[in-house]
Amino acid sequence: MKILGGINVAKNNCFAFSNKKCIALNQMYCRKGECNFYKTKSEYKNNILKSNEMLNKLPAIQLRYIIDKYPVLKNQLLEVHL
């Protein structure tokens, strides 16, 4: 975290930093100290790729269960996996 004039500055290289605010959390915790959600954009993309690899290995019935349980992910999962 950078300190500028005694004020903590947001980590603008974080995947969730957009339009001068955090799109993952309700507050800018990075301004108060370390944020547990902080990841660079490349770390975030790598995590997504790893998740997709794991999902691709699941049997179709398990993937269907995930889609039914988390409908917000339905379009994203259907595009990639079904």
N, C-alpha and C positions, 0 to 999 in steps of 0.2 A: 504494500500500500504506500502511496506517495503522500507526503505531507507538504502542503503548500501554504506558507504563512501560518502554520499552526493548525490548519484545517485539513482533515483527511479528505483525499480526493478519490472519487469513484474510479474503479478499475474499468476504463473504457475499452479494454480488450477482452472483456468478459462476453461470453456468448449471449448473456441475458441483458446486456446493456444496449438500449435502443432509445433514441430520442431523449437522451439525458436522464433516463430512468431505467429501473429494473423491471423487465417484463416477466421475471420468474417469481418475484416476491413483491409484497406490498410496500416495502421500505428499502432504502439503499443501505443495507447493512455494511457494505464495503466502506462506507464513509465513517462508520462507527468502529470499525476494526476488521478482523478477518471474517469473511463470509463463507459458510459451509457449502454454498452453491457455486462458488467461483470456479469457472473453467474457461480456458481460452476457447476461441471458436474452433480451432483445430482439435483440441481435446474433446470438445462436444461432438464434432463430426465423427471422430474415431469411436466414441462411445455409441453413437447411433449405428455405425457400421457393425460393431461387435454385437449389439442387440439384434440387429437384423440377421446376422449370421446364426445367432442362437435360435431365433424364431424360425428360421428356415429349416432347422434340424428337428423341430417339433412335429409330431404326428398331426394330421389335419384336425382330428377331434379336439386336441388340446388347443390348437390355434383358434378353432371355432369357439371354445369355452372362453378364451381371453377376449375375443371380439364381442361375445354376448355380455360378458361381465363389464367391459370397458367400452361402451358404444362410442365414446368420443374418439377412440382410435380406429374405428371401423374402416373409414376410407383409407387411412394411411396404411393399415395392415392389409387390406384387400388389394391395394395397388401393388404392394411388394410381394405378397405371399400366396395369394389364392388365384 
